[in-house]
Amino acid sequence: MDASNDPGLRCWLTAAAESEFPIQNLPFGMFTTAGDDQPRAGVAISDQIVDLVAVERGGVMSFPTETMLRDNLNELFEFGAGPVRRRVSELLTAGNNELSRVDNRGILSRAAATMHMPFRVGDYVDFCSSEQHATNVGRMFRPNDPPLMPNWKHIPIGYHGRASTVAVSGTPVRRPAGQRLGADGPTFGPSRRLDIELEVGFFTSHPTQLGDTIPIAAAHDHIGGVVLVNDWSARDLQAWEYRPLGPFLGKSFATSVSPWVVTVDALAPYWVEAAPQDPAPLPYLAATPNRALDLQLEVDLNGTVICRTNFKDMYWTMGQQLTHAASNGTAIRSGDLYASGTVSGQQPDQFGSLLELSWNGERSIQLDNGESRTFLEDGDTVTIRGWCEMGHGQRIGFGECIGTVLPAKDDGGGI
Amino acid sequence: MDASNDPGLRCWLTAAAESEFPIQNLPFGMFTTAGDDQPRAGVAISDQIVDLVAVERGGVMSFPTETMLRDNLNELFEFGAGPVRRRVSELLTAGNNELSRVDNRGILSRAAATMHMPFRVGDYVDFCSSEQHATNVGRMFRPNDPPLMPNWKHIPIGYHGRASTVAVSGTPVRRPAGQRLGADGPTFGPSRRLDIELEVGFFTSHPTQLGDTIPIAAAHDHIGGVVLVNDWSARDLQAWEYRPLGPFLGKSFATSVSPWVVTVDALAPYWVEAAPQDPAPLPYLAATPNRALDLQLEVDLNGTVICRTNFKDMYWTMGQQLTHAASNGTAIRSGDLYASGTVSGQQPDQFGSLLELSWNGERSIQLDNGESRTFLEDGDTVTIRGWCEMGHGQRIGFGECIGTVLPAKDDGGGI
């Protein structure tokens, strides 16, 4: 195990051990402060941020260059976040005092920072890799057919989403308008079935050139880090538009990601063997081992946890997703986002969307404040949380992915 | 009419009138020369290029700044290509000698230039807006159902494609490998049904913010310029993967665009009223007038023209496509690419894909060299050409969109 993952490692910030950002985590993000609106790279530790630009300027870290630390993490992860994280780990280890050479030790309070999109997203791909989710949706919408499509157990099914509307946690989500099919044909107006999808995504690190592929054994070399994703969905728009070319406007109005990118290095202890796949995948997708991430997840709606599940039970793994997506020779860039699709476990309280939790609107979801929901109402706040268990009550946390629904801009009469 | 579109306007480059790039056209592109590998913006005139950086440095054009002329056209079109084109038109008009103050008059031979991607593509959307194409595909693949889906005449159906593999004309196209369904289930290997799609696309100019929409009357204000598009398609990969989330790897290996972006200003005389739509579109899509582009198109395969058609017969127009795509409040950036979908006319020699020309591989397409094709073979070269007729034999040309098929990288046994 990398020394930076050692559960016994201690930080000189004594509160760090109880945080979801202990010294064993050290996720990367982009932030600004009140006095400086140039987004710059930082590493979260406890309730603080190590300002990598300040540390670089202080001469304590001879790489990367300051240019790599501006605007987004794309260049830094293409260069390699691993060495930077290991150096930050050294600097924060109890007994190290090198940061005393930097103003304020290069550290500021997370409460004083505004977080920004961690990456400039080149392409955004969304998969559908939970067997339970795919089965649930099939049962609801195609009750007379087998719930899974014939291709589902052969291909990690996915599609391209919209890169321009991937936004950092906290960005409000405007209820979209669009075409909804009614008894008298389609009308245009605000979505009446606004939903969430609990997902986990990874950003790519090292790029490939047009024509290159990624062998399954090398897939994790291109995964830079992992975030929580909320793939907001307008079910009524989606249901009317999606045949035969897939989801378009029912998805492309907003996709939220958590601001702190947990690196593959920090996650190294938390990969577990995925469940065996039947039928066996084709050789190009046969991973040995086939690594699933043991990541606890929960969805909170207005203060009530409405779903608790685990990411390790997904049918298709991140490695298989990336190798498949690259198998036609498409170019991968640093900062592409690949999201998992809705994470749904086998139990009804493990379903990762309101569509499933309310079984297509047939069942009300009770909230602790006495209200109930089928789909989202204006003003609702959805918070996704995730963490890996270190043991002894310690966690490698992912922070939160939050969004609040704003009302549609007009009454639906037009644009 | 803008003076720059006047058919009587004459350039001091006397050969320009017979070219598809006369002074009434003046499309923008990005180029490099042997001695300078920094892509810079130019305007095509006849068989020459006006080097906008040289003209700017020569002090003849006080705007835009040189920064806007580097790497891609995104900033220039966000600023506004119209004023720049009108100034270049003045400089090239017979009698004007201002360019004599610039080294070599700021002009170089197109033969000495290498063309690059005109824009950094933020998001790429591909529509399916030809009724004949949608009907043909429906007849082939769903022979027992109505050929058009119930949504087709209500929605300009589209989906997100992959931005990273949109490439400039001339970029070779590697035959992709992928999953193909056979009698014994899927296997992985090179596509056996490699196809083209004749399309026309537009790049956006002025951006919108998250939550904004674009009223139909304002749609053309956001269209910067138009290019020819070849949406290369692997039909066997596509057929197996596309349900229920749409095309993914069957499309994302390559999309070619012509290098010279013909501006909406140059196209002003060539918009015609689109055919009436039945049923009437919902109010947000009801354009008055509903403008179609009278653009002649042809597809050449290894020297034989296999398709001649016209873009004006598309069911959904560019304005409707953009207004629909923005109707859910998604953010539009300068340099997004919106492609039309396959342009197919009603006659069999007007079909814009080999899938339709060969009717799903049932009919051979005869070439002038004695060969025949159903789908593409390695080494085949496809050239798309397009032009608007000015009258008197003159044209506003789009140049060419060319690609040659390279063999798959391996024998299909693996990656």
Chai-1 contact restraints between the chains, C-beta under 6 A:
chainA,res_idxA,chainB,res_idxB,connection_type,confidence,min_distance_angstrom,max_distance_angstrom,comment,restraint_id
A,G122,B,S164,contact,1.0,0.0,6.0,A-B,restraint_1
A,D123,B,R162,contact,1.0,0.0,6.0,A-B,restraint_2
A,D123,B,A163,contact,1.0,0.0,6.0,A-B,restraint_3
A,D123,B,S164,contact,1.0,0.0,6.0,A-B,restraint_4
A,M149,B,R243,contact,1.0,0.0,6.0,A-B,restraint_5
A,N151,B,W240,contact,1.0,0.0,6.0,A-B,restraint_6
A,H154,B,P186,contact,1.0,0.0,6.0,A-B,restraint_7
A,I155,B,Q179,contact,1.0,0.0,6.0,A-B,restraint_8
A,I155,B,E241,contact,1.0,0.0,6.0,A-B,restraint_9
A,I157,B,L245,contact,1.0,0.0,6.0,A-B,restraint_10
A,G158,B,F248,contact,1.0,0.0,6.0,A-B,restraint_11
A,Y159,B,L245,contact,1.0,0.0,6.0,A-B,restraint_12
A,Y159,B,G246,contact,1.0,0.0,6.0,A-B,restraint_13
A,Y159,B,F248,contact,1.0,0.0,6.0,A-B,restraint_14
A,H160,B,H160,contact,1.0,0.0,6.0,A-B,restraint_15
A,H160,B,R162,contact,1.0,0.0,6.0,A-B,restraint_16
A,R162,B,D123,contact,1.0,0.0,6.0,A-B,restraint_17
A,R162,B,H160,contact,1.0,0.0,6.0,A-B,restraint_18
A,R162,B,T330,contact,1.0,0.0,6.0,A-B,restraint_19
A,A163,B,D123,contact,1.0,0.0,6.0,A-B,restraint_20
A,S164,B,G122,contact,1.0,0.0,6.0,A-B,restraint_21
A,S164,B,D123,contact,1.0,0.0,6.0,A-B,restraint_22
A,S164,B,A331,contact,1.0,0.0,6.0,A-B,restraint_23
A,S164,B,R333,contact,1.0,0.0,6.0,A-B,restraint_24
A,T165,B,T330,contact,1.0,0.0,6.0,A-B,restraint_25
A,T165,B,A331,contact,1.0,0.0,6.0,A-B,restraint_26
A,R174,B,G211,contact,1.0,0.0,6.0,A-B,restraint_27
A,R174,B,G329,contact,1.0,0.0,6.0,A-B,restraint_28
A,P176,B,N328,contact,1.0,0.0,6.0,A-B,restraint_29
A,P176,B,G329,contact,1.0,0.0,6.0,A-B,restraint_30
A,G178,B,N328,contact,1.0,0.0,6.0,A-B,restraint_31
A,Q179,B,I155,contact,1.0,0.0,6.0,A-B,restraint_32
A,P186,B,H154,contact,1.0,0.0,6.0,A-B,restraint_33
A,F188,B,L282,contact,1.0,0.0,6.0,A-B,restraint_34
A,F188,B,Y284,contact,1.0,0.0,6.0,A-B,restraint_35
A,G211,B,R174,contact,1.0,0.0,6.0,A-B,restraint_36
A,T213,B,I415,contact,1.0,0.0,6.0,A-B,restraint_37
A,P215,B,I415,contact,1.0,0.0,6.0,A-B,restraint_38
A,W240,B,N151,contact,1.0,0.0,6.0,A-B,restraint_39
A,E241,B,I155,contact,1.0,0.0,6.0,A-B,restraint_40
A,R243,B,M149,contact,1.0,0.0,6.0,A-B,restraint_41
A,L245,B,I157,contact,1.0,0.0,6.0,A-B,restraint_42
A,L245,B,Y159,contact,1.0,0.0,6.0,A-B,restraint_43
A,L245,B,G246,contact,1.0,0.0,6.0,A-B,restraint_44
A,G246,B,Y159,contact,1.0,0.0,6.0,A-B,restraint_45
A,G246,B,L245,contact,1.0,0.0,6.0,A-B,restraint_46
A,G246,B,G246,contact,1.0,0.0,6.0,A-B,restraint_47
A,F248,B,G158,contact,1.0,0.0,6.0,A-B,restraint_48
A,F248,B,Y159,contact,1.0,0.0,6.0,A-B,restraint_49
A,L249,B,N328,contact,1.0,0.0,6.0,A-B,restraint_50
A,S252,B,T330,contact,1.0,0.0,6.0,A-B,restraint_51
A,F253,B,N328,contact,1.0,0.0,6.0,A-B,restraint_52
A,F253,B,G329,contact,1.0,0.0,6.0,A-B,restraint_53
A,F253,B,T330,contact,1.0,0.0,6.0,A-B,restraint_54
A,L282,B,F188,contact,1.0,0.0,6.0,A-B,restraint_55
A,P283,B,G414,contact,1.0,0.0,6.0,A-B,restraint_56
A,Y284,B,F188,contact,1.0,0.0,6.0,A-B,restraint_57
A,Y284,B,G414,contact,1.0,0.0,6.0,A-B,restraint_58
A,Y284,B,I415,contact,1.0,0.0,6.0,A-B,restraint_59
A,N328,B,P176,contact,1.0,0.0,6.0,A-B,restraint_60
A,N328,B,G178,contact,1.0,0.0,6.0,A-B,restraint_61
A,N328,B,L249,contact,1.0,0.0,6.0,A-B,restraint_62
A,N328,B,F253,contact,1.0,0.0,6.0,A-B,restraint_63
A,G329,B,R174,contact,1.0,0.0,6.0,A-B,restraint_64
A,G329,B,P176,contact,1.0,0.0,6.0,A-B,restraint_65
A,G329,B,F253,contact,1.0,0.0,6.0,A-B,restraint_66
A,T330,B,R162,contact,1.0,0.0,6.0,A-B,restraint_67
A,T330,B,T165,contact,1.0,0.0,6.0,A-B,restraint_68
A,T330,B,S252,contact,1.0,0.0,6.0,A-B,restraint_69
A,T330,B,F253,contact,1.0,0.0,6.0,A-B,restraint_70
A,A331,B,S164,contact,1.0,0.0,6.0,A-B,restraint_71
A,A331,B,T165,contact,1.0,0.0,6.0,A-B,restraint_72
A,R333,B,S164,contact,1.0,0.0,6.0,A-B,restraint_73
A,G414,B,P283,contact,1.0,0.0,6.0,A-B,restraint_74
A,G414,B,Y284,contact,1.0,0.0,6.0,A-B,restraint_75
A,I415,B,T213,contact,1.0,0.0,6.0,A-B,restraint_76
A,I415,B,P215,contact,1.0,0.0,6.0,A-B,restraint_77
A,I415,B,Y284,contact,1.0,0.0,6.0,A-B,restraint_78
